[in-house]
Amino acid sequence: MNLVRCIAVSIAMTISVKAGPDVGADTVARIDSLFSTFDHPNAPGASVMVIHHGKPVFAKGYGLANLDSKIPCTTNTNFRLASVTKQFTAMAVMILAERKALSLGESLSAFFPEFPEYGRGITVRHLLTHTSGLIDYEDVIPEGTTMPVLDQDVLRLLMMQDKTYFPPGAQYRYSNSAYALLALMVEVRSGQTFGRFLKEHVFEPLKMTNTLAYEAGLSTVINRAFGHTLKSNAWSRTDQSLTSAVLGDGGIYSSVTDLAKWDQALSKTKLVSEPMLQVAFSPLTPTDRPGRSYGFGWYITEYRGMKEIYHSGETIGFRTRIVRYPEKQLTAIILANRSDTKLDEFAHQIADLMLFGR
């Protein structure tokens, strides 16, 4: 790498650190230190954004987005969101519900008339809240499959089943199958592809100009982070798996900069009404963890007496997390292109520093 390139990389990796008017340099430095393990010039890394009272107060990229080209992670790097995608899928459904294009009480059969009989008991609401009981599509992919699985393939796989894990509505079981079907429902009722609908009705209105539902060969991710896994003390690119092309459960790419715009839209009524937002953020069904519930595309729990709304994503080569404390107007967004890390406690540590001074 020539000297100019080295300087450019160094600058790109160290700029984008911001301190808001209510955040001291010491707090910024302590937040920065939380992510020191990501700050390596020859390893995949992460991008981090902290938003307080509607303004970014900390934003920084660490490590590399592309190891081959030595391109650093910045606040504009686009990561595969994995299951953080589900909140966008849920929003697409809510938009159509408010426009009377669908009802949350409609059954699977209303969208897919050829679906087996068991689909008559599964509603849109069941799908949104992970209470459908649908079989996990990952477990029924035929052995020897090499072509990437698409949302339409998920539908076909589920149509080959004749039962659910439990009666719809009886309990909670996290379901990627459900969110793949929700994406297809958006297509059925909007007459647009899922990616096109999100672009026109979510991303463009919010000026999330670099966010998209990625379809190989049809779209391009600019400023793209590639996923990596540490194997035998060396980083291997593990960017796509057999199920990475399924859009509804995990196929969106975005940056912390764009997600900050998304976060602010969730505090207003830019996309749907306040009553609909409140439903999405309500503890609609208990989950498999005490004290934690699920709404529409979000987990709801508490931390240190505060309401905590969050979702995480985990897929081959990526780990992602967005955590919101609406009563304190505090949000933390963490996107990583490496699979050797857990992001669970970072948001709590940020909240401790921002709100409790430790």
Protein Blocks (a to p, Z undefined) as FASTA:
>chain_A
ZZklmmmmmmmmmgoiacdfklcfklmmmmmmmmmmmmcfkbccddddddeehiafbdcd
ehjfblklopacdfkbccdekjmlmmmmmmmmmmmmmnopacfkbcfklmmmmbcfklmm
pcfklmmnopnopacfklmgcghiabdcdfklmmmmmmmpcbdfbdehkaccddfklmmm
mmmmmmmmnopafklmmmmmmmmmnopakgccddehjaccehiacddddeehiacddfbc
fklmpmklomcccdfklmmmmmmmmmmcflbcfklmmmmmpcfbccfbehiacdehiacd
deehiacdddddddehiacdddddfknopacddddfbfkbcfklmmmmmmmmmmnoZZ
